[in-house]
Amino acid sequence: MYSHASESLIKQAREIQVSELQKFYSRLMKMLQGKELELPPTPLILHVVDELFILTAVSKGDLSSLCTQLLRNLESRPSEGPTHSLMHTLPVLNSVLTHSPECLSEDQMTLVSKKLVDWLRYASVMQGVGTSSGGFFTGPRSRQPVPIAELDGSVSGDFFTVLCVGQGFTEDQWMNVYSFSMLRHWLLTYHSSCSTTVDADDRSEVDGSVVSMVSATSSSSRLLPPKERLREKAFQYCQRLIEQSDRKAHKKTDTELQKACLVEAVCILDCVCVEDASLVYRTFPCIKALFGRLSSELSYARVLLPIAQFYLNHGEIAAVDCENVWKVVFGRFPTELFNDPFLAHELLRFLRLNLESIELRVPQYTRYFPNLLKFLAWDSPAMVDDFVDLLPSMVTTGTAVELLHTLLDLPCLSATLVLQHRFRHTQEKNCFPQQFVGRSFVSLDAFRNPSFRGLFLFLLRTEAGDTMDRLSTLHELLVEAADWPRVTQCARTVPVLLHVFFNTIVTIADEKLLAHLILVMLERSSLLLNIPAYIKEIHRVFSCHLLRLCKLHPSLVVNQSHELLEFAGSTANVYSKEELYTHVVWVLGEYLSVSCDSRCSVSLITSCFEALEAVLFEITSSAPPTGKVCPAPKVINTLMSALAKLASRSHDLIPRVSLFLSKLRTVTRSGSVAWCSDEEDLVAIVTRGEELWSLLKAPGVAQSVLTPPPHVIAPQWHRDTNVALPLQLRALTSLTHSQ
């Protein structure tokens, strides 16, 4: 808890208006620009400027003045002011780059590039004087400067970098560290837009240009312009960091520092190679060797992603085989590190940022969708947004069917990953985790059982291959997983992804593939992990997109009439798949017509009529099965409407449906019925039946009303000159004037 005084200050700070901050900022800027300031600003003032810069809307003129003062500070000698002031100037300059990069002039950019070169390459190689601990042996001899050291304790034989250690750092060594921390930002902000592009046909392993010849050696790089010289020094600096990272650090924190510096070094090398293609051939041997050294070390996964970025950007230019890189990134990482949230975020970010290039240059990427979906199955809430963006790239005519099955099996995959995680834990600890003691382990025993191992291995596959049988067996083995938190969270994301899947597939698939997907929907409606809410949502999604597919391609109903009739002819589906069943019946009644497909014969219409008639008669002649509720009114109404539509196309069927409708009215007059528990619902059903009966008395009218032609459903009166609004207005005007 804060003290009373602290809470009072916090309250005052929260009540400060933006206008007050701007006034304070203006006064501070005037002070910085005043003649009385001949010394560089103190670190505190610079920190305040940095914070105010972020909080206030600063004019371009103010920023230019601030940059001038900052750069004047950079040019000052250490003896002219506090020795630590320069270290606090670069962070403020970095903030300027973030918020308003255009405020620096060309001369100022050149100056900063020169200073960065000096700090990066020519920092002192001797340790700074550390703080003395006192004592008898403290004296001038003990304070003599000594060479900087490597992380493994050896004396450094080259220039200073952030991976050098010592008892203390000098001013220029600190500036070296700060310069490296902002180097990539500087290159991306000011160099990429000004870099000279080279035609791909003119690039060769031995570039004949003067620039590449001059930049080949460190000594001759002094002849280069400031931007190119900074690029060369950045290249040398990163090469040295990669060499230093191969040393065995004494401390674990230093090992983590090596990894972080490797990430930054590879990213900077990627930047400079994007700017100057001639550097690609000098850089690739180093990057290739680094990949070979780290590819087997999962602890270096965060470093391998920037390496993959480098291969993606430059592998084609250098004609390098990248297959092994993608096997590690798309194959090994999700398989073994699916439970690493940092890696999952970084890998999915890498995919999102480079999706267009990956689709073009890594066609095998789509094969790895079963592996990549492990990230989603393990941590669905955190990953669902990423996969909403990525899933369309995984949907192809070759992957569509398997991908649909895989999405429906995601809760099973989630449960399997949990079991795999527990299994590894019990192997390592030789005991059950404490949080699972006393719980059932039927699923874990099944996971260990060789008889069922194939089922789980299929779910854990790395690449796309085929679909699986024995789904019902798998669901029985995972029945206890239905209430596991990860599984239920995963189940909630599947409907969202299914919408993305179907929205994508309708744009690329032909009717043959769409027909196959309809079969999958009908089949899988009965083969889902037993999570009631999940099953209901999946049926709702299937219903929505079944209507959409059939509306776009009405001939699908004739193509799949056998399977649709088999589904609609099952009375059990009325009670277990109410919504999907209703929509299947609707598409049969709506699109089983010669006007939609010339192959629609009278015998097909009759067989469909008889199947639906049998179901309607069965559900309206008896009470529902034990444990089931009465069918919803919309199911009965849809069945009656479908029968009426079919009869209007084959008039021989009209007496049969009319007889049923008349009996329905007679039966309901006697009071309540066993198949409808609500009186209002029963009245609605009877009313609909009477409307249909009346229509069928005039078959020609019934067909026009129940199945209206397209120009009636979607009128375009604004294009019809006979009924257009201008014509009506002219007629009304003439009548008014004539009166």
ABEGO torsion letter per residue (X at the ends): XBBAAAAAAAAAAAABBAAAAAAAAAAAAAAAABAABABBBBAAAAAAAAAAAAABBBBAAAAAAAAAAAAAAAABBAAABBAAAAAAAAAAAAAAAAABAAABBAAAAAAAAAAAAAAAAABBABBBBBBBAEEAABBAAAABBBBBBBAAGBBBABBBBAABBBABBBAAAAAAAAAAAAAAAAAAAAAAAABBBBBAAABBABBABAAAAAAABAAAAAABBAAAAAAAAAAAAAAAAAAAAABBBABAAAAAAAAAAAAAAAAAAAAAAAABAAAAAAAAAAAAAAAAAAAABAAAAAAAAAAAAAAAAAAAAAGBBAAAAAAAAAAAAAAAAAABAAAAAAAAAAAAAAAAAAAAABAAAAAAAAAAAAAAAABAAAAAAAAAAAAAAABBAAAAAAAAAAAAAAAAAAAAAAAAAAAAAAAAAGBBBAAABGBBAAAAAAAABAAAAAAAAAAABABBABBBBGAAAAAAAAAAAAABAAAAAAAAAAAAAAAAAAAAAAAABBAAAAAAAAAAAAAAAABBBBBAAAAAAAAAAAAAAAAAAAAABAAAAAAAAAAAAAAAABAAAAAABAAAAAAAAAAAAAABBAAABAABBAAAAAAAAAAAAAAAAAAAABBBBBGBBBBBAAAAAAAAAAAAAAAAABAAAAAAAAAAAAAAAAAAAAEBBAABABAAAAAAAAAAAAAAAAAAABAAAAAAAABBBAAAABBBAAABAAABAAAAAAAAAAAAAAX
